């Protein structure tokens, strides 16, 4: 999905957006299934250099690594996964050119972006005839642009 920003900005924006809307979405599945996922669909971010180095070493040595654990978010027919375990393994596998990763999928939600509104620099959800604010702080323009691109309404 090309949104006109660099990959790290897009990743940060998508993670922010999914964290905001995650609790307001329709649950599709509560499950425990293992599957091979495209790494490009896993929104992983390394946050510890030592752990990333260990994961890189495991990938380079072709060591067996445990599956990552993810939760899925379906937006506009595409499912994106956020890892609760396995960020560093995912980043290392992607750096090594791997296209797939084994994941334990714990559930998924359907994110209907038409239920959301961007207003006054924040994200709101339509709740009956009212709007309820989801974000306390003003969102970055990149998050706002992504929400609008994905189908949120814009109210002045």
N, C-alpha and C positions, 0 to 999 in steps of 0.2 A: 504494500500500500504506500504510494508516494504522496506525501503530504507537504512537500516543498521544504523540509527541514532535514538536517543531518541525522544520521541513524541514532546517535546518543540522545539528541534532543527529542526525537520521536519516541524513543524507548521511555525516557523520563516522563514525557507527556502522556503516553498511553498508560503507564503504570499509575500515574496520578489519577487519571480519569477512571480507570477500572477500580481503584481503591475507593473513589467517591461513590460510584454507582453500584458497587458490588452487593451491598446490603439491600438495595431497592429493586432488585431484579427478580424475575420469575425463575424459580429453581427448575431446571430440566431433569437433572439426574442426581441422585445421591448413590454413589457406587464406588466400588473398588475394583477397577479393571486395569490390567497392564496392557500397554500397547506401544507400538513404535510410532513416535511423533516426528514430524518435520521440525528440525531445530529452528528453522526460521519462524515457527509459530510459538516458540517458547520465549517469553519475555524475561530473560535472565540477565542479571547484572552482577558482576563480581564486586565484592566489597572488601575482601581481605586478600592482600597480595600473597601471603604465605599459603593460604588455602588454594588460591588459584595456581600457584607454582606446583603444589602437590597434585592437583587435578591434572595439570599439564603433563607432569611426569607420568602419572598413571595412564593417560591417553597415549603418550609417546611410547611407553613400555608395553602397550596393548594389554594392560592388566584389566581383569574383570572388575567392573565398578557396579555398585548397586543402582537400581533404577532411581531416577529422580521422582519426586512426588509433586504433582501439579493439580491445579483447579482450572477449569475451562470457562471462558467467557465468549459467548457467540454474539457477534455484532455484524449486521448486514450479511449474514450467511457464512462468515468466516469465524473460526474458533481460534482464540488466542489463549495461551496457557501461562499462568503465573506459578513458578515453583515455590513450594513451601520448604523444599529440601532439594538441593542439587544445582543451585545457581552457578557455583564454580565449575562443577563437572560439565554443565551445559556450555558455558563460555569456552572452556578448554576444548571440548569436542568441536565446537563451531570454529575455533581458531585452527584446529587440525584439519578442517575441511570436511568433517562429517556432516551428512545431511539429515540423519535420523538419530534419535535417542530413545532408549527404552524408558517409559514413564509409568508410574502408578497414578492413574487418573482418579481423583477422589470425588469428583462431581463437576457439574457444569451449570451455568445459568444463561438465560437468553436476555440480552441487553437490547431492548427496544429503545433506540436513541430518540425516537419521536416523543417519548415521555419526558424528555429533559429540555430545559430552557437555559440559555446563557443570558444573564441579565445583571447589570451593574458589576461586571467583572467576576461574577460568581456563577455556580451551577445550581440550578433549581430543578425540582421534580414537580410535575403536575399531579396534584393530589385532589381529585374531585374537581371542584371549580377554583381551587386555590393553588398557589405555588408555595412549596416548602424549600427553603435554602439548604443545600447539602454541604456547601463549602463555607467555612467561617471566614477564611482569608480570601483576598482577591487572587484569582488564578492568573498564571502567566498567560501572555498572549498566545504562546504555542499550544497550551492546553485548550484554550478557548477555540483557537483555529481548528484543532483536531476534533473537538466535540461538535463543532458546526459541520465539519467535513463528514463526520459519521452520522449526521442527521438530527442533531439537537436544533431547536428553534432559537432564533435570536430576537430578544425583546429589548427595545431601547429603554 
